[in-house]
Amino acid sequence: MKTEKLLSVLFPSFAMMPVVVQAETGKPNIVIIVADDLGTNEIGCYGGANISTPNIDRLASEGMMFTNNYASMAMSVPIRASLYTGLYPARHGSYQNHKATYNSVKSAAHYMAELGYRVGRTGKDHPANQPLVYPFEKVSGFEVNCVASHPPVSTAGGIREFITRNADEPFCLYVCSINSHMPWDAGDASEFDPAKLVLPPNCVDNEQTRKEYCDYLAEIRLLDNEVGMVYETLEETGELDNTLVIFLAEQGPQMPFGKWTLYRYGTHSGFIARYPKAIKAGVVSDALVQYEDILPTMIDFAGGEPIEGLDGQSCLDVLYGKSEGERQWVYGIHNNIPEGDSYPIRSIQDKRWKLIVNLTPEVNYHCKYVTKPGSSMWKSWLETAKMSKDANWLVKRYLIRPAIEFYDLQEDPWELNNLASDPAQAGRIAVMRAALETWMDQQGDRGVLMDTQHPEDSALILTQSSSSGRGDCVSLSN
């Protein structure tokens, strides 16, 4: 684990902490703050150049920041199902966006309640309409509808009531913001000068992109304010230092190469954890982590035994400075239906190397939200592409993809230089492809067959249970 001291702050040895904590307050609390479609590249402590995020940055300066946390699926319903269940999408059932979790699956609402916690959620309710799987207590204060236009400002009253209701009972609360999800009309974009923006290198640089990017940044400002509000509420109620506070960025923004892809812009996700009684301040970890690991970590933190059958693994020892991490690989799964025509993608990576396998490269990729005719940003990209070779290359690259993509994330974090045809990488690609197929087999991932419109499916969240979903693996071999 790489560690970098951001602040020269040392805390007492953790070896003596459990006795102190139990004597003073019993089990510690847990608060998980989840952003919505937040590109980690714009967070200040992750190197963001366009906006200050003092409240998120404060959590990092007072806790641990992970630089290699990844979403296995860059869309909200599947990745939140993974967050809540500790399972990868093929096993929890929500392997397409807005597809239901299997009703036989248990979630954090069950596991944490069994450990004596009151478990609540405020804000965005994905996955929704499945009370058997996700029986969270509903907490008021944050907007539920992620596509609400000009939503009301979030308030802390419901959170305060929830955490102070019973001082003898520990609480576990998910605070799920809808920022920075489209339509990007809630914030004040006048804070930002379009001409001074530093755009990601995978963006077509034109006036429209810069305008909309300012709208996006304005919602990140709202998100950071919400993080500050939660922090202050915990502080005012005396619960801050007895609470494990986790911040998660979810997946990347609704832009080409971001959300609804397996590119790093879509899957790389901020993960910060603060708990001064055991987590040293100002530490940066490069341990590989996925969303599926969060629930096992919470259970471990709360004193529970490991749950047999979960895909994730606890990273509590990493948080406590006892381990550099045990993951060798992180995995990605993308099924395009219902957000476009079938276009299944799988990926595997370590800290440096990334393999993407496009299972149907003979067709072009489309996402109805990103490439729809009414998208002002995409329309501007197409217009710019008529005059700019660089823009033309980016547009074609987004739509037309080879069967194999291979990237050196150390040298090329924006994945602009495909090394798949480099003979020097053939051995590494073969090893990673075999590991990916092994994972798919373990998951019951049926490859192309997973990205089809099943008769029982609809564009809405399902409420009926499905079968286990496991089946014969389809080889990645073409």
C-alpha positions as CSV (number, residue, x, y, z in Angstrom):
1,M,0.0,0.0,0.0
2,K,1.3,3.4,-0.9
3,T,0.8,5.8,1.9
4,E,1.2,9.5,1.8
5,K,0.8,11.6,4.9
6,L,-1.5,14.5,4.1
7,L,-1.5,15.7,7.7
8,S,1.0,14.9,10.4
9,V,-1.7,13.6,12.7
10,L,-1.2,10.4,14.8
11,F,-3.8,8.6,16.8
12,P,-3.4,6.1,19.7
13,S,-2.8,2.5,18.9
14,F,-5.9,0.7,17.6
15,A,-5.0,-2.3,19.8
16,M,-6.5,-0.5,22.8
17,M,-9.5,1.0,20.9
18,P,-12.2,-1.7,21.2
19,V,-12.2,-1.5,25.0
20,V,-12.5,2.2,25.0
21,V,-15.2,2.3,22.3
22,Q,-17.4,-0.3,24.0
23,A,-17.0,1.2,27.4
24,E,-18.0,4.7,26.2
25,T,-20.6,4.2,23.5
26,G,-21.1,0.5,22.5
27,K,-20.9,-0.3,18.8
28,P,-19.9,2.6,16.6
29,N,-22.2,4.0,13.9
30,I,-21.9,3.9,10.1
31,V,-22.8,6.6,7.6
32,I,-22.3,6.0,3.9
33,I,-22.6,9.1,1.7
34,V,-23.2,8.1,-2.0
35,A,-22.8,10.6,-4.8
36,D,-24.6,10.2,-8.1
37,D,-22.7,10.1,-11.4
38,L,-19.7,11.9,-10.0
39,G,-16.5,11.8,-12.0
40,T,-13.7,11.2,-9.5
41,N,-11.4,13.3,-11.5
42,E,-13.2,16.5,-10.4
43,I,-12.8,15.9,-6.6
44,G,-10.2,18.2,-5.2
45,C,-8.3,15.6,-3.2
46,Y,-8.2,13.3,-6.3
47,G,-6.5,16.1,-8.3
48,G,-9.6,18.0,-9.6
49,A,-8.6,21.2,-11.3
50,N,-12.0,22.9,-11.9
51,I,-13.7,23.0,-8.5
52,S,-12.8,23.1,-4.9
53,T,-14.5,20.4,-2.8
54,P,-13.5,21.4,0.8
55,N,-16.0,19.1,2.6
56,I,-15.1,15.9,0.7
57,D,-11.4,16.9,0.9
58,R,-11.8,17.3,4.7
59,L,-12.9,13.7,5.0
60,A,-9.8,12.6,3.1
61,S,-7.5,14.7,5.2
62,E,-9.0,13.2,8.3
63,G,-9.2,9.6,7.0
64,M,-8.1,7.3,4.2
65,M,-8.5,7.9,0.5
66,F,-8.5,4.9,-1.9
67,T,-7.2,5.6,-5.4
68,N,-8.1,2.2,-6.9
69,N,-11.8,1.8,-6.1
70,Y,-13.9,0.7,-9.0
71,A,-17.5,0.1,-9.9
72,S,-18.1,-3.3,-11.5
73,M,-21.0,-1.8,-13.6
74,A,-21.2,1.9,-14.4
75,M,-24.9,2.5,-13.9
76,S,-26.8,3.2,-10.8
77,V,-29.2,0.4,-10.1
78,P,-26.7,-2.5,-10.6
79,I,-23.8,-0.8,-8.7
80,R,-26.0,0.2,-5.8
81,A,-27.4,-3.3,-5.6
82,S,-23.7,-4.5,-5.4
83,L,-23.1,-1.9,-2.7
84,Y,-26.0,-3.2,-0.7
85,T,-25.6,-6.9,-1.3
86,G,-21.9,-7.5,-1.6
87,L,-22.5,-9.5,-4.8
88,Y,-21.6,-8.9,-8.4
89,P,-24.4,-8.0,-10.8
90,A,-24.7,-11.5,-12.4
91,R,-25.3,-13.0,-9.0
92,H,-27.6,-10.4,-7.4
93,G,-29.8,-10.3,-10.5
94,S,-29.6,-6.6,-11.5
95,Y,-27.3,-7.2,-14.4
96,Q,-29.1,-4.7,-16.6
97,N,-30.0,-1.2,-15.5
98,H,-33.4,-1.1,-13.8
99,K,-33.6,-4.9,-13.5
100,A,-34.6,-6.2,-10.2
101,T,-32.4,-7.9,-7.6
102,Y,-33.4,-11.5,-7.0
103,N,-35.9,-11.6,-4.1
104,S,-33.9,-14.4,-2.5
105,V,-30.9,-12.0,-1.9
106,K,-30.2,-10.3,1.4
107,S,-28.9,-6.8,1.7
108,A,-27.3,-4.5,4.3
109,A,-30.7,-3.8,5.6
110,H,-30.8,-7.4,6.9
111,Y,-27.2,-8.0,7.8
112,M,-26.7,-4.8,9.8
113,A,-30.1,-5.2,11.5
114,E,-28.9,-8.6,12.7
115,L,-25.9,-6.9,14.2
116,G,-28.2,-4.6,16.2
117,Y,-28.2,-1.5,13.9
118,R,-31.1,0.7,12.9
119,V,-30.6,0.8,9.1
120,G,-32.0,3.8,7.1
121,R,-31.7,5.5,3.7
122,T,-32.4,9.0,2.7
123,G,-32.4,10.3,-0.9
124,K,-32.1,8.3,-4.1
125,D,-33.9,5.0,-3.7
126,H,-32.3,2.9,-6.4
127,P,-32.9,0.0,-6.3
128,A,-36.5,0.7,-5.5
129,N,-39.8,-1.1,-5.1
130,Q,-38.3,-4.2,-3.5
131,P,-39.1,-4.1,0.2
132,L,-38.2,-7.7,0.8
133,V,-34.7,-7.2,-0.4
134,Y,-34.1,-3.6,0.7
135,P,-36.2,-3.0,3.8
136,F,-34.5,0.3,4.7
137,E,-36.2,2.8,7.0
138,K,-37.0,5.8,4.9
139,V,-35.4,9.0,6.2
140,S,-36.5,12.4,5.0
141,G,-34.5,15.3,3.8
142,F,-32.9,14.3,0.5
143,E,-34.6,14.2,-2.9
144,V,-35.5,10.6,-4.0
145,N,-36.0,11.3,-7.8
146,C,-32.6,11.4,-9.4
147,V,-33.9,13.1,-12.6
148,A,-35.9,15.8,-10.8
149,S,-35.7,19.2,-12.4
150,H,-34.7,22.0,-10.0
151,P,-35.1,19.8,-6.9
152,P,-35.4,21.3,-3.4
153,V,-32.2,21.8,-1.4
154,S,-31.4,18.9,0.9
155,T,-32.1,19.3,4.6
156,A,-30.6,17.6,7.7
157,G,-33.7,17.4,9.9
158,G,-34.6,13.8,9.0
159,I,-31.0,12.7,9.5
160,R,-30.8,14.4,12.9
161,E,-34.0,12.7,14.0
162,F,-32.8,9.3,12.8
163,I,-29.4,9.4,14.5
164,T,-30.7,10.9,17.8
165,R,-33.8,8.8,18.2
166,N,-32.3,6.1,20.4
167,A,-28.9,6.7,22.0
168,D,-28.5,3.1,23.0
169,E,-28.8,1.8,19.5
170,P,-26.1,2.1,16.8
171,F,-27.3,3.4,13.5
172,C,-26.3,2.7,9.9
173,L,-27.5,5.4,7.4
174,Y,-27.1,5.6,3.7
175,V,-27.2,9.3,2.5
176,C,-27.8,9.1,-1.2
177,S,-27.5,12.4,-3.0
178,I,-28.9,12.9,-6.5
179,N,-26.0,15.2,-7.3
180,S,-24.4,15.2,-9.9
181,H,-27.0,13.3,-11.9
182,M,-28.4,14.8,-15.1
183,P,-30.4,17.1,-15.9
184,W,-27.7,19.4,-14.3
185,D,-30.2,22.3,-13.7
186,A,-30.0,22.6,-9.9
187,G,-26.8,24.4,-9.3
188,D,-25.4,27.9,-10.0
189,A,-23.1,27.5,-13.1
190,S,-22.1,31.2,-12.9
191,E,-19.4,30.2,-10.4
192,F,-17.4,28.7,-13.3
193,D,-15.8,30.3,-16.3
194,P,-16.2,28.0,-19.4
195,A,-13.0,29.4,-21.0
196,K,-10.9,28.4,-18.0
197,L,-12.1,24.8,-17.6
198,V,-9.6,21.9,-17.8
199,L,-11.6,19.3,-19.8
200,P,-10.8,15.6,-19.7
201,P,-8.7,14.6,-22.7
202,N,-11.4,12.2,-23.9
203,C,-13.8,15.1,-24.4
204,V,-14.5,17.0,-27.6
205,D,-13.5,20.6,-26.7
206,N,-16.2,23.0,-27.9
207,E,-18.4,25.7,-26.6
208,Q,-21.4,23.4,-25.8
209,T,-19.2,20.9,-24.0
210,R,-17.8,23.6,-21.8
211,K,-21.2,25.1,-21.1
212,E,-22.7,21.8,-20.0
213,Y,-19.6,21.0,-18.0
214,C,-20.1,24.1,-16.0
215,D,-23.7,22.9,-15.2
216,Y,-22.2,19.6,-14.1
217,L,-19.7,21.3,-11.8
218,A,-22.4,23.3,-10.3
219,E,-24.1,20.1,-9.1
220,I,-20.8,18.9,-7.6
221,R,-20.8,22.1,-5.6
222,L,-24.3,21.1,-4.2
223,L,-23.0,17.6,-3.4
224,D,-20.0,19.0,-1.5
225,N,-22.3,21.2,0.5
226,E,-24.4,18.1,1.4
227,V,-21.3,16.3,2.6
228,G,-20.5,19.3,4.8
229,M,-24.1,19.3,6.2
230,V,-23.9,15.6,7.1
231,Y,-20.5,16.1,8.7
232,E,-21.8,19.1,10.8
233,T,-24.9,17.2,11.8
234,L,-22.8,14.3,13.2
235,E,-20.5,16.8,14.9
236,E,-23.4,18.7,16.5
237,T,-25.0,15.5,17.8
238,G,-21.7,14.3,19.3
239,E,-21.6,11.3,17.0
240,L,-18.9,12.3,14.5
241,D,-15.9,10.6,16.0
242,N,-17.9,7.5,17.0
243,T,-19.1,7.0,13.4
244,L,-17.4,5.4,10.4
245,V,-18.1,7.9,7.6
246,I,-17.7,6.5,4.1
247,F,-17.9,8.7,1.0
248,L,-18.4,7.0,-2.4
249,A,-18.5,8.8,-5.8
250,E,-20.6,6.1,-7.5
251,Q,-19.8,5.9,-11.3
252,G,-18.7,8.6,-13.7
253,P,-20.8,11.3,-15.3
254,Q,-23.3,11.0,-18.1
255,M,-20.8,11.8,-20.9
256,P,-19.2,9.8,-23.6
257,F,-16.7,7.3,-22.2
258,G,-18.2,7.8,-18.7
259,K,-21.4,6.3,-17.3
260,W,-22.7,3.3,-19.3
261,T,-19.2,2.1,-20.3
262,L,-16.4,0.1,-18.7
263,Y,-13.8,2.8,-19.4
264,R,-12.0,4.2,-16.4
265,Y,-13.9,7.5,-16.6
266,G,-17.1,5.5,-15.9
267,T,-15.9,2.9,-13.4
268,H,-13.2,4.7,-11.3
269,S,-14.8,5.8,-8.1
270,G,-13.8,7.9,-5.2
271,F,-13.8,6.1,-1.8
272,I,-12.9,7.9,1.4
273,A,-13.3,6.5,5.0
274,R,-13.0,8.5,8.2
275,Y,-13.0,6.9,11.7
276,P,-10.4,8.6,13.9
277,K,-10.4,5.9,16.6
278,A,-8.8,3.4,14.2
279,I,-8.1,5.0,10.8
280,K,-5.1,7.2,10.6
281,A,-5.6,10.7,9.1
282,G,-4.3,11.7,5.7
283,V,-3.5,8.3,4.4
284,V,-3.7,7.3,0.7
285,S,-4.1,3.7,-0.3
286,D,-3.7,2.2,-3.7
287,A,-5.2,-1.1,-2.7
288,L,-7.7,-2.6,-5.3
289,V,-11.2,-2.3,-4.0
290,Q,-14.7,-2.7,-5.5
291,Y,-18.2,-1.7,-4.4
292,E,-18.9,-5.3,-3.6
293,D,-16.3,-5.0,-0.8
294,I,-18.1,-2.2,1.1
295,L,-20.7,-4.4,2.8
296,P,-18.3,-7.1,4.0
297,T,-16.2,-4.2,5.4
298,M,-19.2,-2.8,7.3
299,I,-20.0,-6.2,8.7
300,D,-16.4,-6.7,9.8
301,F,-16.3,-3.2,11.3
302,A,-19.5,-3.9,13.3
303,G,-18.0,-7.1,14.8
304,G,-19.9,-9.6,12.6
305,E,-18.6,-12.8,11.2
306,P,-17.9,-13.0,7.4
307,I,-20.9,-13.9,5.4
308,E,-20.4,-17.0,3.3
309,G,-21.1,-16.6,-0.4
310,L,-20.5,-12.9,-0.8
311,D,-18.4,-11.8,-3.7
312,G,-16.8,-8.9,-1.9
313,Q,-14.1,-9.1,0.8
314,S,-13.5,-6.9,3.8
315,C,-10.9,-4.1,3.4
316,L,-11.0,-3.3,7.1
317,D,-7.4,-4.4,7.6
318,V,-6.4,-1.9,4.8
319,L,-8.3,0.9,6.6
320,Y,-6.6,0.0,9.9
321,G,-3.2,-0.1,8.3
322,K,-2.7,-3.8,8.9
323,S,-2.7,-4.9,5.2
324,E,-1.9,-3.5,1.8
325,G,-4.9,-5.3,0.2
326,E,-5.5,-8.8,-1.1
327,R,-7.3,-8.2,-4.4
328,Q,-5.4,-9.2,-7.5
329,W,-8.1,-8.2,-10.0
330,V,-11.1,-6.0,-10.2
331,Y,-13.8,-6.9,-12.7
332,G,-16.3,-5.1,-14.9
333,I,-19.6,-6.1,-16.5
334,H,-21.7,-4.0,-18.9
335,N,-25.0,-5.0,-20.5
336,N,-26.5,-2.3,-22.7
337,I,-30.2,-3.1,-22.6
338,P,-32.4,-1.2,-21.8
339,E,-30.2,1.9,-22.4
340,G,-29.6,0.9,-26.0
341,D,-29.2,-2.0,-28.3
342,S,-27.4,-5.1,-27.0
343,Y,-23.7,-4.4,-26.5
344,P,-22.2,-6.6,-23.8
345,I,-18.8,-5.7,-22.5
346,R,-16.5,-7.3,-19.8
347,S,-13.3,-6.1,-18.3
348,I,-10.5,-7.1,-15.9
349,Q,-7.7,-5.0,-14.5
350,D,-5.1,-4.7,-11.8
351,K,-3.4,-1.5,-10.6
352,R,-1.8,-0.9,-13.9
353,W,-3.2,-3.0,-16.8
354,K,-6.7,-3.1,-18.1
355,L,-8.3,-5.5,-20.5
356,I,-11.7,-4.7,-22.1
357,V,-13.5,-7.4,-24.2
358,N,-16.3,-6.1,-26.4
359,L,-18.4,-9.2,-27.1
360,T,-20.2,-7.9,-30.2
361,P,-17.7,-5.6,-31.9
362,E,-19.4,-6.2,-35.2
363,V,-22.1,-3.7,-34.3
364,N,-21.7,0.0,-33.2
365,Y,-22.3,1.1,-29.6
366,H,-25.1,3.4,-28.8
367,C,-26.6,4.7,-25.6
368,K,-30.0,6.3,-25.8
369,Y,-29.2,9.0,-23.3
370,V,-25.7,9.9,-24.6
371,T,-26.1,9.5,-28.4
372,K,-29.7,10.4,-28.8
373,P,-30.5,13.0,-31.5
374,G,-31.8,15.4,-28.8
375,S,-28.6,15.4,-26.9
376,S,-27.1,18.9,-27.3
377,M,-23.6,17.8,-26.2
378,W,-23.5,14.8,-28.6
379,K,-24.9,16.9,-31.4
380,S,-22.1,19.4,-30.9
381,W,-19.6,16.6,-30.9
382,L,-20.8,15.5,-34.3
383,E,-20.7,19.0,-35.7
384,T,-17.2,19.5,-34.4
385,A,-16.1,16.2,-35.8
386,K,-16.8,17.4,-39.3
387,M,-14.0,20.0,-38.9
388,S,-11.6,18.5,-36.4
389,K,-9.7,15.3,-36.9
390,D,-9.3,14.9,-33.1
391,A,-13.0,15.2,-32.5
392,N,-13.7,12.8,-35.4
393,W,-11.4,10.3,-33.9
394,L,-13.1,10.5,-30.5
395,V,-16.6,10.2,-31.9
396,K,-15.6,7.1,-34.0
397,R,-13.8,5.6,-31.0
398,Y,-16.9,5.9,-28.9
399,L,-19.2,4.3,-31.4
400,I,-16.9,1.8,-33.2
401,R,-14.9,-0.5,-30.8
402,P,-12.6,-3.4,-31.4
403,A,-13.0,-6.8,-29.9
404,I,-10.1,-6.3,-27.6
405,E,-8.9,-3.2,-25.8
406,F,-5.8,-3.1,-23.6
407,Y,-4.5,-0.2,-21.7
408,D,-1.6,0.8,-19.5
409,L,-3.4,2.8,-16.8
410,Q,-0.1,4.1,-15.4
411,E,0.9,5.8,-18.6
412,D,-2.6,6.2,-20.1
413,P,-5.2,6.7,-17.4
414,W,-7.7,8.1,-20.0
415,E,-7.4,4.9,-22.1
416,L,-6.6,6.7,-25.4
417,N,-3.8,4.3,-26.6
418,N,-5.1,0.7,-27.3
419,L,-2.1,-1.7,-26.9
420,A,-4.1,-4.8,-27.9
421,S,-2.1,-5.2,-31.1
422,D,1.3,-4.8,-29.4
423,P,3.1,-8.2,-29.5
424,A,4.8,-7.4,-26.3
425,Q,1.5,-7.4,-24.5
426,A,0.2,-10.8,-25.9
427,G,1.2,-12.8,-22.9
428,R,-0.2,-10.4,-20.4
429,I,-3.5,-10.2,-22.4
430,A,-3.8,-14.0,-22.5
431,V,-3.3,-14.3,-18.7
432,M,-5.9,-11.6,-18.0
433,R,-8.4,-13.0,-20.5
434,A,-8.1,-16.5,-18.9
435,A,-8.7,-14.9,-15.5
436,L,-11.7,-13.0,-16.8
437,E,-13.2,-16.2,-18.2
438,T,-12.7,-18.0,-14.9
439,W,-14.5,-15.2,-13.1
440,M,-17.4,-15.2,-15.6
441,D,-17.7,-19.0,-15.1
442,Q,-17.8,-18.5,-11.3
443,Q,-20.4,-15.9,-11.6
444,G,-22.6,-17.8,-14.0
445,D,-22.2,-15.0,-16.5
446,R,-23.6,-16.1,-19.8
447,G,-21.9,-13.4,-21.8
448,V,-23.9,-12.2,-24.8
449,L,-27.0,-14.0,-23.5
450,M,-27.0,-11.7,-20.5
451,D,-27.6,-8.6,-22.7
452,T,-31.0,-9.6,-24.2
453,Q,-34.5,-8.5,-23.5
454,H,-35.9,-11.3,-21.3
455,P,-39.7,-12.0,-21.5
456,E,-40.2,-11.2,-17.8
457,D,-38.3,-7.9,-18.0
458,S,-39.6,-4.4,-18.4
459,A,-38.1,-0.9,-18.4
460,L,-39.2,-0.6,-14.8
461,I,-37.8,-2.1,-11.6
462,L,-39.1,-5.6,-11.4
463,T,-40.9,-6.7,-8.2
464,Q,-41.1,-10.4,-8.9
465,S,-38.3,-12.8,-8.0
466,S,-36.3,-14.6,-10.7
467,S,-34.4,-17.8,-10.7
468,S,-30.9,-17.9,-9.5
469,G,-29.7,-16.6,-12.8
470,R,-26.7,-18.9,-12.9
471,G,-26.1,-20.7,-16.1
472,D,-23.4,-22.1,-18.4
473,C,-20.6,-19.6,-19.1
474,V,-20.2,-18.5,-22.7
475,S,-16.5,-18.3,-23.6
476,L,-15.0,-15.0,-24.6
477,S,-13.3,-16.7,-27.5
478,N,-14.5,-15.3,-30.8
